[in-house]
């Protein structure tokens, strides 16, 4: 009898969690409901879910506030003599600017990003530390400073990609707003 009660409690907990979800898929892009978007706007920076190549996203996390601009993206089947574990290396040229009031490391903002072909799935993370010949984001970013560099992801072949904040950072509250760049394959080198 105790086992049945525990199972029932777990089922109810699962249904509660699913019922409280604030995201839904519309046309391949996760949309945040108005209640969640309003909460984010009241707390600071609003969600940005329709950015494209060349656009600047503004993010706020527990460390500070920053802007990330994605300038260009190129594919490679080999980088510095290394082969990707998936289909391609996805080299992304970015600028990160500290718009907050405290210092942060230049690579901190990049650590929250992922590349995925489906926003409902976990993507791949920056692996630029594995390469020596790329311009990495290094050092401190003082308020008002910016740095430009290259980040690298290992990706599967797809028709389009999303560069977005990893869901775990959002659900934990470590990052306060969702930011998504929708990258069409025809815009890639």
C-alpha positions as CSV (number, residue, x, y, z in Angstrom):
1,X,0.0,0.0,0.0
2,X,2.9,2.4,0.8
3,X,4.4,1.7,-2.7
4,X,1.1,2.6,-4.4
5,X,1.0,5.9,-2.4
6,X,4.6,6.7,-3.4
7,X,3.9,5.9,-7.1
8,X,0.8,8.1,-7.0
9,X,2.7,10.9,-5.4
10,X,5.4,10.7,-8.1
11,X,2.8,10.7,-10.9
12,X,1.1,13.7,-9.4
13,X,4.5,15.5,-9.0
14,X,5.3,14.7,-12.7
15,X,1.9,16.0,-13.8
16,X,2.4,19.2,-11.8
17,X,5.8,19.8,-13.3
18,X,4.5,19.2,-16.8
19,X,1.5,21.4,-16.2
20,X,3.6,24.3,-15.0
21,X,5.8,24.3,-18.0
22,X,5.9,27.8,-19.6
23,X,7.3,26.9,-23.0
24,X,5.7,25.5,-26.1
25,X,6.9,24.9,-29.7
26,X,5.5,27.1,-32.4
27,X,6.9,26.8,-35.9
28,X,10.1,25.2,-34.7
29,X,10.9,27.9,-32.2
30,X,10.2,27.7,-28.5
31,X,7.9,30.4,-27.4
32,X,7.7,31.6,-23.8
33,X,4.2,32.3,-22.6
34,X,3.2,35.9,-21.8
35,X,3.3,35.3,-18.0
36,X,7.0,34.2,-18.1
37,X,7.9,36.9,-20.6
38,X,6.3,39.5,-18.3
39,X,8.2,38.2,-15.3
40,X,11.5,38.4,-17.2
41,X,10.8,41.9,-18.4
42,X,9.9,43.0,-14.9
43,X,13.1,41.4,-13.6
44,X,15.3,43.0,-16.3
45,X,16.0,42.0,-19.9
46,X,13.2,40.5,-22.0
47,X,13.5,37.2,-23.8
48,X,14.8,37.4,-27.4
49,X,13.8,34.4,-29.4
50,X,14.0,35.6,-33.0
51,X,17.5,36.8,-33.5
52,X,19.4,36.1,-36.7
53,X,23.0,36.1,-37.9
54,X,24.5,39.6,-37.3
55,X,22.1,40.4,-34.4
56,X,23.1,41.2,-30.9
57,X,21.5,39.4,-28.0
58,X,21.4,40.9,-24.5
59,X,21.7,38.4,-21.6
60,X,21.6,38.8,-17.8
61,X,22.9,36.2,-15.4
62,X,23.9,35.9,-11.8
63,X,27.4,37.3,-12.7
64,X,26.2,40.4,-14.7
65,X,24.8,41.7,-18.0
66,X,26.4,41.3,-21.4
67,X,25.8,41.5,-25.1
68,X,26.7,38.8,-27.6
69,X,26.8,39.6,-31.3
70,X,27.1,36.7,-33.8
71,X,29.0,38.0,-36.8
72,X,29.6,34.9,-39.0
73,X,29.5,31.1,-38.9
74,X,31.5,28.7,-40.9
75,X,31.6,24.9,-41.2
76,X,34.7,22.8,-41.2
77,X,35.2,19.0,-41.5
78,X,38.7,19.4,-39.9
79,X,40.2,22.1,-37.7
80,X,43.9,22.1,-36.7
81,X,44.2,18.5,-37.9
82,X,41.3,17.4,-35.7
83,X,38.1,15.7,-37.0
84,X,34.7,16.5,-35.3
85,X,33.1,13.7,-33.3
86,X,29.8,14.6,-35.0
87,X,29.5,15.9,-38.6
88,X,31.1,19.4,-38.6
89,X,32.9,22.0,-36.6
90,X,30.8,25.1,-36.3
91,X,33.1,28.1,-36.0
92,X,31.3,31.2,-34.7
93,X,32.8,34.7,-34.8
94,X,31.4,36.6,-31.9
95,X,31.8,39.9,-29.9
96,X,31.0,39.9,-26.2
97,X,30.5,43.2,-24.4
98,X,30.2,43.7,-20.7
99,X,27.2,46.0,-20.2
100,X,27.0,45.3,-16.5
101,X,28.6,47.0,-13.5
102,X,31.1,44.3,-12.5
103,X,34.0,42.5,-14.1
104,X,33.6,39.1,-15.8
105,X,35.8,36.7,-17.6
106,X,35.5,37.0,-21.4
107,X,34.5,33.4,-21.9
108,X,31.9,33.4,-19.1
109,X,29.0,34.6,-21.4
110,X,29.8,31.9,-24.0
111,X,29.6,29.1,-21.4
112,X,25.8,29.4,-21.2
113,X,25.3,28.9,-25.0
114,X,24.5,25.7,-27.0
115,X,24.0,24.9,-30.7
116,X,21.1,22.6,-31.5
117,X,18.9,21.8,-34.5
118,X,15.9,21.3,-32.2
119,X,15.2,23.6,-29.2
120,X,13.5,20.7,-27.4
121,X,16.8,18.8,-27.3
122,X,20.1,19.5,-25.6
123,X,22.7,20.9,-27.9
124,X,26.5,21.0,-28.0
125,X,28.7,23.3,-26.1
126,X,31.7,25.5,-26.9
127,X,34.9,23.4,-27.4
128,X,37.2,26.2,-28.5
129,X,39.6,25.4,-25.6
130,X,40.7,22.3,-27.7
131,X,42.2,24.5,-30.4
132,X,45.2,26.8,-30.3
133,X,45.1,28.6,-33.7
134,X,41.8,30.4,-33.2
135,X,41.3,33.8,-31.5
136,X,39.8,32.9,-28.2
137,X,37.8,35.0,-25.8
138,X,40.3,35.4,-22.9
139,X,41.0,37.7,-20.0
140,X,38.8,40.0,-18.0
141,X,36.0,42.2,-19.4
142,X,35.6,45.3,-17.4
143,X,32.3,47.2,-17.6
144,X,32.0,48.8,-21.0
145,X,34.7,46.6,-22.6
146,X,34.2,44.2,-25.5
147,X,36.3,41.4,-27.0
148,X,35.9,39.6,-30.3
149,X,36.9,36.0,-30.9
150,X,35.9,32.6,-32.2
151,X,34.0,29.8,-30.5
152,X,33.7,26.3,-31.8
153,X,30.9,23.7,-31.6
154,X,30.8,20.1,-32.8
155,X,27.4,19.7,-34.7
156,X,25.4,17.3,-36.7
157,X,24.3,18.2,-40.2
158,X,20.9,20.0,-40.2
159,X,18.8,22.3,-42.3
160,X,18.9,25.0,-39.6
161,X,20.5,25.6,-36.3
162,X,19.7,27.5,-33.1
163,X,22.3,29.1,-30.9
164,X,20.5,29.5,-27.5
165,X,21.0,29.7,-23.8
166,X,21.2,26.2,-22.3
167,X,17.9,25.2,-20.6
168,X,19.6,24.2,-17.4
169,X,20.9,27.8,-16.9
170,X,17.4,29.1,-17.4
171,X,15.5,26.6,-15.2
172,X,18.0,27.2,-12.3
173,X,17.7,31.0,-12.6
174,X,21.5,31.3,-13.4
175,X,20.5,33.1,-16.6
176,X,17.4,35.3,-16.4
177,X,16.3,35.6,-20.0
178,X,16.2,33.3,-23.0
179,X,18.1,34.4,-26.1
180,X,17.9,32.4,-29.4
181,X,19.6,33.0,-32.8
182,X,17.8,31.2,-35.6
183,X,20.5,30.3,-38.2
184,X,19.5,29.1,-41.6
185,X,21.9,26.9,-43.5
186,X,22.0,29.2,-46.5
187,X,23.5,31.9,-44.3
188,X,26.5,29.8,-43.5
189,X,29.9,29.7,-45.2
